[in-house]
């Protein structure tokens, strides 16, 4: 703002000094005055050039800082929301904030320097005009606010349409994300054309709204040009009348003409600032709405953590997992596995406990650190494969290779051109379903949580590989609590204890061999029949 004010002051002095050069130097036949005011003009131009450069630099820096700072806040809040995020908003909406809203916020902040400088420039010119010809000063003092007010009123509908445009862009982004994420499924069920038509329809709707906004903005630009042109014409016409009447000198007429030309710049800056602030406010409202989202789960007592080696239990279902043991849970209904996993990981309110202490009373951060839930829809982030498998970078190359071997994923890594240095596409798109399962297992093993809960981690593997992974997983997790929700005999057979669940309640428990005497359990795990 400081540089914007100084550069506008320097610009406003150019017409004044030009008039003095003409009146005192040229018409006054004074070489000294000509050289003096010529030197002043040179200094003013240098000052203007320097401060304009600094202002543009600060504008760019402020735009980038505000944009990236906003994106940091959005990313951190998204991470803090965790599992609540997908329940409260869509991936498309978050992406649209990152693509479409951070730039207007940065531009709005940068617009303050131009707006402040423009206001100061108009006031200075008005004061100069008032001291020379009060009629001209009065036109500037009354005309400038009137033009800004008219343009602001015209821009009000634009703000409403901008909100509609951003909302529509968010809906379109959501559809695009869904299509990109489920393209293989869509091809499999023949739903490509349906979603393609849906995207076309929403895209055309977004185009219509954006065109309406652009049409209004173009109209505002035209009205601004006309108003500033009429305003400048009125000032020049009145100044010429004053010269003819002898109230102004020729140099002052030139200066006043320079003022009218100069005033088009601050007027444009003011209206542009209002426009940027309008767009920034719309974007800021959307970001603010996102930042006010709260987690579904209240945090427990800060600093209160479960004791090391705690027994994880869910009294509602009857599940209980002593520390350091390997358990398997066979659910008659697949949906029960996901629901029980959420309860054990405290992703929903439940009566789950750690050594008898309700998880709801413990610090949520401590629960997340001790208990890791692994699902088949957990996201694989784009980047270097080795870095994404070990985001904390705490494991050595040997430890990473050991975890890869445990998950029987060496064959996946070894065929890649650069091994663990190869690129992983977003969502693991360059790997098959079974390969993605094993990569998720590698990531979970490298996290090495005290309690690892996995939901159908081997469902996409062949029988031989599944049996191998189950045994190696049990051996690697010795001394740590491991819970696997599965109906696979290969995994159930290596568990210390198996829990059979119907309607989210334990109906039987024991080893896999003893539970096979239960006809409902035997029917579920040997033929995959759902009897729930």
C-alpha positions in Angstrom: 0.0 0.0 0.0 2.9 2.4 0.8 4.5 1.8 -2.6 1.1 2.2 -4.3 0.4 5.5 -2.6 3.9 6.9 -3.4 3.8 5.8 -7.1 0.4 7.4 -7.5 1.6 10.6 -5.8 4.5 10.7 -8.3 2.1 10.2 -11.2 -0.2 12.9 -10.0 2.7 15.3 -9.9 3.6 14.8 -13.6 0.8 17.1 -15.0 1.5 19.7 -12.4 5.2 19.8 -13.2 4.4 19.8 -16.9 2.3 22.9 -16.5 5.0 24.7 -14.5 7.6 23.9 -17.2 5.3 25.5 -19.8 4.2 28.5 -17.8 7.5 29.4 -16.0 10.1 27.9 -18.4 8.7 28.2 -21.9 6.2 31.0 -21.8 8.2 32.8 -19.1 11.4 32.6 -21.2 13.4 31.4 -18.1 16.1 28.9 -18.8 16.8 28.5 -15.1 13.1 27.7 -14.4 13.1 25.3 -17.4 16.1 23.4 -16.2 14.9 23.4 -12.6 11.5 22.1 -13.3 12.9 19.7 -15.9 15.1 18.2 -13.2 12.1 17.9 -10.9 10.3 16.1 -13.7 13.2 13.7 -14.1 13.2 13.0 -10.3 9.4 12.4 -10.3 9.6 10.0 -13.3 12.5 8.1 -11.6 10.5 7.9 -8.3 7.5 6.7 -10.2 9.4 4.0 -12.0 11.1 2.8 -8.9 8.0 2.7 -6.7 5.9 1.1 -9.5 8.5 -1.7 -9.8 8.5 -2.2 -6.0 4.7 -2.1 -5.9 4.3 -4.7 -8.7 6.9 -6.9 -6.9 5.0 -6.6 -3.6 1.7 -7.3 -5.4 3.0 -10.5 -6.8 4.5 -11.6 -3.6 1.3 -10.8 -1.6 -0.8 -12.7 -4.2 1.4 -15.8 -4.0 1.7 -15.6 -0.2 -2.0 -15.2 0.3 -2.8 -18.0 -2.2 -0.4 -20.5 -0.8 -1.1 -19.6 2.8 -4.8 -20.2 2.1 -4.0 -23.6 0.5 -1.9 -24.5 3.5 -4.8 -23.7 5.9 -7.1 -25.8 3.7 -4.7 -28.7 3.6 -4.0 -28.7 7.3 -7.7 -28.5 8.1 -8.5 -31.3 5.7 -5.9 -33.4 7.5 -7.3 -32.4 10.9 -10.8 -33.4 9.8 -9.5 -36.8 8.8 -12.3 -39.4 8.2 -14.9 -36.6 8.8 -13.8 -34.9 5.5 -15.5 -37.3 3.1 -18.7 -37.1 5.2 -18.9 -33.3 5.2 -17.7 -32.4 1.7 -16.5 -33.9 -1.6 -13.1 -34.3 -3.1 -14.2 -32.1 -6.0 -15.2 -29.3 -3.7 -11.8 -29.3 -2.0 -10.0 -29.5 -5.4 -12.1 -26.6 -6.6 -11.0 -24.5 -3.6 -7.4 -25.2 -4.5 -7.9 -24.5 -8.2 -10.5 -21.7 -8.3 -10.6 -19.9 -4.9 -7.0 -19.3 -3.8 -6.1 -17.0 -6.7 -9.0 -14.6 -6.2 -8.1 -14.4 -2.5 -4.5 -13.5 -3.4 -5.6 -11.0 -6.0 -8.0 -9.3 -3.5 -5.1 -8.8 -1.1 -2.9 -7.4 -3.8 -5.7 -5.1 -5.0 -5.5 -3.1 -1.7 -2.2 -1.4 -2.8 -3.7 -0.2 -6.1 -6.9 0.8 -4.5 -5.2 2.8 -1.7 -2.9 4.5 -4.1 -5.8 5.3 -6.5 -7.8 7.0 -3.7 -4.9 9.0 -2.5 -4.1 10.1 -6.1 -7.7 11.2 -6.7 -7.7 13.3 -3.5 -4.4 14.9 -4.3 -5.5 15.9 -7.8 -8.8 17.2 -6.4 -6.9 19.4 -3.9 -4.6 20.7 -6.7 -7.6 21.5 -8.9 -9.5 23.2 -6.0 -6.6 25.5 -5.4 -6.3 26.4 -9.1 -10.0 26.4 -10.1 -12.6 25.4 -7.6 -15.1 24.4 -10.2 -12.7 21.7 -11.6 -11.8 20.4 -8.1 -15.5 20.2 -7.3 -16.2 18.1 -10.4 -13.4 15.7 -9.4 -14.5 15.5 -5.8 -18.2 14.8 -6.7 -17.7 12.9 -10.0 -15.2 10.3 -8.8 -17.2 8.9 -5.9 -20.3 9.0 -8.1 -18.6 6.9 -10.8 -17.3 4.4 -8.3 -20.7 4.1 -6.6 -22.4 3.5 -9.9 -19.9 0.8 -10.9 -20.1 -0.8 -7.5 -23.9 -1.1 -7.8 -23.5 -2.6 -11.2 -21.0 -5.2 -9.8 -23.4 -6.4 -7.0 -25.2 -8.9 -9.2 -21.8 -10.2 -10.4 -21.0 -11.3 -6.8 -24.2 -13.4 -6.7 -23.5 -14.9 -10.1 -19.9 -15.6 -9.1 -21.2 -17.6 -6.1 -23.3 -19.6 -8.4 -20.4 -20.1 -10.9 -18.1 -21.3 -8.1 -20.7 -23.7 -6.7 -21.3 -25.1 -10.2 -17.6 -25.5 -10.8 -17.4 -27.4 -7.5 -20.2 -29.8 -8.6 -18.4 -30.2 -12.0 -15.1 -31.0 -10.3 -16.8 -33.5 -8.1 -18.3 -35.4 -11.1 -14.8 -35.3 -12.8 -13.2 -36.7 -9.7 -15.8 -39.5 -9.5 -15.4 -40.4 -13.2 -11.6 -40.4 -13.0 -11.6 -42.5 -9.8 -14.2 -45.0 -11.1 -13.4 -45.2 -14.8 -12.5 -48.9 -14.7 -15.8 -49.7 -12.9 -17.8 -47.6 -15.3 -16.3 -49.4 -18.2 -17.1 -52.7 -16.6 -20.8 -52.0 -16.0 -21.3 -49.9 -19.2 -21.9 -46.6 -17.4 -19.5 -44.5 -19.4 -22.1 -42.9 -21.6 -24.4 -42.0 -18.7 -21.6 -40.2 -16.8 -20.3 -38.6 -20.0 -23.7 -37.2 -20.6 -24.0 -36.0 -17.0 -20.6 -34.3 -17.3 -21.7 -32.6 -20.6 -24.9 -31.3 -19.0 -23.2 -29.9 -15.9 -20.3 -28.5 -18.1 -22.7 -26.6 -20.3 -24.5 -25.3 -17.2 -21.2 -24.1 -15.8 -20.4 -22.5 -19.2 -23.7 -20.6 -19.3 -23.2 -19.2 -15.8 -19.6 -18.3 -16.5 -20.7 -16.6 -19.8 -23.3 -14.6 -17.9 -20.6 -13.4 -15.4 -18.2 -12.5 -18.2 -21.0 -10.7 -20.1 -21.7 -8.5 -17.0 -18.1 -7.9 -16.3 -17.6 -6.9 -20.0 -20.6 -4.5 -19.6 -19.1 -3.0 -16.5 -15.8 -2.4 -18.3 -17.7 -0.7 -21.2 -19.7 1.5 -18.8 -16.5 2.4 -16.9 -14.9 3.5 -20.2 -17.9 5.6 -21.1 -18.2 7.2 -17.7 -14.5 8.0 -17.4 -14.5 9.4 -21.0 -17.5 11.7 -20.2 -15.8 12.7 -17.0 -12.6 13.6 -18.7 -14.4 15.4 -21.4 -16.3 17.5 -18.9 -13.1 18.5 -17.1 -11.3 19.5 -20.3 -14.3 21.4 -21.6 -14.6 23.4 -18.4 -10.8 24.0 -18.2 -10.8 25.3 -21.8 -13.7 27.7 -21.0 -11.7 29.0 -18.0 -8.7 29.6 -20.2 -10.8 31.6 -22.7 -12.1 33.6 -19.8 -8.6 34.3 -18.6 -9.0 32.5 -15.3 -6.4 29.8 -16.3 -3.1 29.9 -18.1 -2.1 27.7 -21.0 0.2 25.7 -18.9 -2.5 25.1 -16.4 -4.8 23.9 -19.2 -2.2 21.4 -20.3 -1.8 20.3 -16.7 -5.6 20.0 -16.3 -5.7 17.9 -19.4 -3.0 15.8 -18.0 -5.0 15.4 -14.8 -8.0 14.1 -16.8 -5.8 11.6 -18.6 -4.2 10.6 -15.2 -7.6 10.2 -13.5 -8.6 7.4 -15.9 -5.9 5.2 -14.2 -7.0 5.6 -10.6 -10.6 5.2 -11.6 -9.7 2.0 -13.3 -7.7 0.9 -10.4 -10.5 1.6 -7.9 -13.1 -0.3 -10.0 -10.7 -3.1 -10.6 -10.0 -3.3 -6.8 -13.7 -3.4 -6.1 -14.1 -6.2 -8.7 -11.1 -8.2 -7.2 -12.5 -7.7 -3.7 -15.9 -8.9 -4.8 -14.3 -12.1 -6.3 -12.1 -12.5 -3.3 -15.0 -12.2 -0.9 -16.9 -15.0 -2.7 -13.8 -17.2 -2.6 -13.1 -16.3 1.0 -16.7 -17.2 2.0 -16.2 -20.7 0.4 -12.9 -21.2 2.2 -14.4 -19.9 5.5 -17.3 -22.4 5.1 -14.8 -25.2 4.7 -12.6 -24.1 7.6 -15.6 -24.0 9.9 -16.2 -27.8 9.4 -15.6 -29.7 12.6 -14.8 -33.3 13.3 -17.7 -35.5 14.1 -15.8 -36.8 17.1 -14.9 -34.6 20.1 -11.3 -35.0 21.3 -10.7 -36.7 24.6 -8.5 -35.4 27.4 -5.4 -33.8 25.9 -2.3 -35.7 26.8 -4.2 -38.8 28.1 -2.9 -41.8 26.3 -3.6 -45.6 26.5 -1.0 -47.5 28.4 1.6 -49.5 26.5 0.4 -53.0 25.8 -3.3 -52.1 26.3 -6.0 -54.6 25.5 -8.3 -53.3 22.8 -12.0 -54.2 23.3 -15.5 -53.4 22.1 -18.0 -54.3 24.8 -21.0 -53.8 22.5 -19.9 -56.6 20.2 -18.0 -58.7 22.7 -14.6 -58.4 20.9 -11.5 -58.3 23.1 -7.9 -58.5 21.8 -5.2 -59.1 24.4 -1.9 -57.4 23.7 0.6 -59.1 21.4 -1.8 -61.6 19.9 -2.9 -62.3 16.3 -6.7 -62.3 15.9 -9.1 -62.9 13.0 -12.7 -61.8 12.9 -15.2 -63.5 10.5 -18.3 -61.4 10.0 -21.4 -62.9 8.5 -22.2 -59.5 6.9 -19.4 -57.7 5.1 -20.7 -54.3 6.3 -20.2 -55.4 9.9 -16.4 -55.6 9.3 -16.3 -52.0 8.3 -18.6 -50.9 11.1 -16.6 -52.7 13.8 -13.3 -51.4 12.4 -14.6 -47.9 12.7 -15.6 -48.5 16.3 -12.2 -50.0 17.2 -10.3 -47.2 15.6 -12.7 -44.6 17.1 -13.9 -43.2 13.8 -17.4 -43.3 15.3 -18.6 -42.9 18.9 -18.6 -46.3 20.6 -18.0 -48.0 23.9 -14.6 -49.3 22.6 -11.9 -49.4 25.4 -8.2 -49.7 25.9 -7.5 -51.6 29.1 -11.0 -50.6 30.3 -10.6 -46.9 29.5 -13.1 -45.7 26.9 -11.3 -44.5 23.8 -13.6 -41.4 23.9 -11.7 -40.3 27.0 -8.3 -40.6 25.4 -6.6 -38.1 23.2 -7.7 -38.7 19.6 -4.1 -38.1 18.4 -2.9 -40.9 20.8 -5.5 -43.3 19.6 -4.6 -42.6 15.9 -0.9 -43.2 16.8 -1.5 -46.5 18.6 -4.3 -48.0 16.5 -4.1 -48.1 12.7 -7.1 -49.1 10.6 -6.3 -50.4 7.1 -9.1 -50.6 4.5 -9.1 -51.5 0.8 -10.1 -48.0 -0.2 -7.2 -46.3 1.6 -5.6 -43.9 -0.8 -2.2 -44.3 -2.4 -0.7 -40.9 -3.0 1.2 -40.0 -6.1 5.0 -39.7 -5.8 8.1 -41.8 -5.5 6.9 -45.3 -4.6 9.5 -45.8 -1.8 8.6 -42.4 -0.2 4.9 -43.1 -0.3 5.3 -46.5 1.3 7.3 -44.9 4.1 6.1 -41.3 4.4 8.0 -40.7 7.7 11.3 -41.8 6.0 12.3 -43.5 9.3 12.8 -47.0 7.8 16.1 -48.1 6.3 16.3 -49.6 2.8 16.7 -53.1 4.4 13.6 -52.5 6.6 11.6 -51.4 3.5 12.7 -54.5 1.6 11.7 -56.7 4.6 8.2 -55.2 4.7 7.9 -55.7 0.9 8.9 -59.3 1.3 6.4 -59.8 4.1 3.6 -58.6 1.8 4.9 -60.8 -1.0 5.4 -57.6 -3.0 9.0 -58.2 -4.2 7.8 -59.4 -7.5 5.9 -56.0 -7.9 9.0 -53.9 -7.0 11.6 -55.9 -8.9 9.9 -55.7 -12.3 9.7 -51.9 -12.1 12.4 -50.0 -14.1 13.8 -48.2 -11.0 12.4 -50.3 -8.2 11.3 -48.3 -5.2 12.4 -45.1 -7.0 9.6 -45.6 -9.6 6.7 -43.2 -9.8 3.4 -44.2 -8.1 0.4 -42.7 -9.8 -2.4 -41.1 -7.8 -4.6 -43.8 -6.3 -2.1 -46.5 -7.4 -3.5 -46.4 -10.9 -0.5 -48.1 -12.4 -1.0 -51.2 -10.3 -3.7 -53.9 -10.2 -6.1 -54.4 -7.4 -4.1 -57.2 -5.8 -0.9 -55.2 -6.1 -2.5 -52.2 -4.5 -3.6 -54.4 -1.6 0.0 -55.5 -1.0 1.4 -52.0 -1.3 -1.1 -50.8 1.4 0.0 -53.7 3.6 3.7 -52.7 3.1 2.8 -49.1 4.2 1.0 -50.4 7.3 3.9 -52.7 8.2 6.4 -49.8 7.9 4.1 -47.6 10.2 4.5 -50.5 12.7 1.6 -49.5 15.0 1.1 -51.1 18.4 -2.4 -52.3 17.2 -3.0 -53.0 13.5 -6.6 -53.6 12.4 -7.0 -54.7 8.8 -10.3 -55.2 6.9 -10.1 -57.9 4.2 -6.4 -57.1 3.4 -6.0 -60.2 1.1 -9.3 -60.4 -0.7 -7.8 -59.7 -4.1 -4.9 -62.2 -3.8 -4.8 -65.7 -5.1 -4.9 -68.6 -2.6 -1.2 -69.4 -2.7 -0.1 -65.8 -2.2 -2.8 -65.2 0.4 -1.6 -68.1 2.5 2.0 -67.0 2.2 1.2 -63.4 3.2 -0.9 -64.6 6.2 1.9 -66.6 7.7 4.6 -64.0 7.0 2.3 -61.3 8.5 1.8 -63.3 11.7 5.5 -63.9 12.0 6.4 -60.3 11.5 3.8 -59.0 13.9 4.9 -61.2 16.8 4.6 -59.2 20.1 2.2 -56.7 18.5 -1.6 -56.8 18.5 -3.0 -57.7 15.0 -6.6 -58.0 14.1 -7.7 -59.1 10.6 -11.4 -59.0 9.5 -11.6 -61.7 6.9 -13.5 -64.9 5.8 -10.4 -66.4 4.2 -9.4 -69.8 5.6 -5.8 -69.1 4.9 -5.8 -66.1 7.3 -8.2 -67.6 9.8 -6.0 -70.7 10.1 -3.0 -68.8 11.4 -4.8 -66.7 14.0 -4.4 -67.3 17.7 -8.1 -66.8 18.1 -11.0 -66.4 15.7 -14.2 -64.4 16.5 -17.4 -65.2 14.6 -19.7 -62.2 14.4 -23.4 -62.0 13.4 -25.4 -58.8 13.5 -22.3 -57.1 15.0 -22.3 -59.4 18.0 -19.8 -62.2 18.8 -21.7 -65.5 18.7 -18.6 -67.8 18.9 -14.9 -67.7 19.3 -11.9 -70.1 19.4 -9.5 -71.5 16.9 -10.4 -71.9 13.2 -10.4 -75.7 13.6 -12.8 -75.7 16.5 -15.1 -73.1 14.9 -15.5 -75.3 11.8 -17.9 -77.4 13.9 -20.2 -74.4 13.9 -22.3 -75.0 10.7 -23.0 -71.3 10.1 -19.3 -70.4 10.5 -18.2 -73.4 8.3 -20.7 -72.4 5.6 -19.4 -68.8 5.6 -15.7 -69.5 5.4 -15.6 -72.5 3.2 -18.2 -71.5 0.6 -18.5 -67.8 1.1 -22.2 -67.9 1.7 -23.7 -64.9 3.6 -26.1 -66.3 6.2 -26.6 -63.0 8.1 
